[in-house]
Amino acid sequence: MRLADRMEHVKDKEMLKVMELSETEGVISFAGGFPSPEAYPVEDIRESFLWVLDRDPRGALSYSATGGYGPLRDLLAKRMKRNFALDFTREQVIITNGSQQALDMTGLMLINPGDVILFEAPSYLGALNAFKAYEAEMVAVPTDDDGIQIGPLKAALEKYGERVKLIYVIPDYQNPTGRCWSVERRRAFMETVAAWDLAVLEDAAYSELAFSHQLEPPLLSFDRKGQVIYCGTFSKIFCPGLRIAWVCAAGELIEQYLLLKNNVDLSSSAIIHRQMVHYLEHYDLDGHIRRISALYQQRCRLMVECAGEFFPEEVRFNEPKGGLFVWAALPEGGDSRQLLERAVREKVAFVPGASFYPDGAPGNEFRLNFTNVPEEQIREGMARLGRVMKE
């Protein structure tokens, strides 16, 4: 069978492996980037679905508007106003089937073969894979504890010039490193990109999972030119199976998303949007976020304590202040892929760091997820991993 040329750019199977490892029986998996299923508000969601089917069955089982159910778009706009003092209307919000669809549509809308996309290094594996399909040249920009480094960013912009069409970033509790950009770095970043004709895709999947409950200002709040495309999601703060995410952007950009959404899938699920409206109006999402953030902070602290106890002294790791991940590094010259092969034999898994770089990577880094693993398994899994490292 003759495939499209773009399939040559989507052969990275690391994301598939992550999903498979998460469901392998007997394996303690730190690989997935998943929230904790035990924290899903199952009964509240069940009641919301039943309420919708009882009150509006025909509307719930029909097609919805391409941009999403109007009342849900209104509630999302109000949430953006309350959390971040951002003024959006229903017309500036489009609901997508998970943030992965938003990433894919962004590539479809903006990227021609040979265009340049700038990424943080390292960056989210799912975004790298989504944009590879559009045959872009992906250029890594180094990061530090405050976020993307401005000097190398300016150098990349000068080098590639008008070929740069998009910058993809995760300012809050980044996947995979767990880093959170400082306010000063956010401001400097937006001042830098304002001089260029390009778009910024701000992936805000983890923005509300701050252990301190103090939310950071999004890049969108520093945007004066309509460059930022903000992508939020309920997958990490609520549950991923509902596949509800949203895009906020200036009028011209949002119109293009609407056209693409109509071509891609006509509309999202009417019943899911309606049940989400009922949940938001009758239950306490913010209380739910506070509860899961406290749970995740507890598990994060345990993982960091176990890393200090079980890992060799030469292994470095961070302690994030939110999100889902701990980022670690073997000594220089170490190979985290080889470590994974040995670890899987001991029934413990993680994601090697090289998968998170668009253009090659040091092979000694790796990502650990703490949210989807009960405390007793965190301790046992970290002990196994430490034994493998020492062997």
Order of alpha helices (4+ residues) and beta strands (2+ residues): alpha-beta-alpha-alpha-alpha-beta-alpha-beta-alpha-beta-beta-alpha-beta-alpha-beta-beta-beta-alpha-alpha-alpha-beta-beta-alpha-beta-beta-beta-alpha
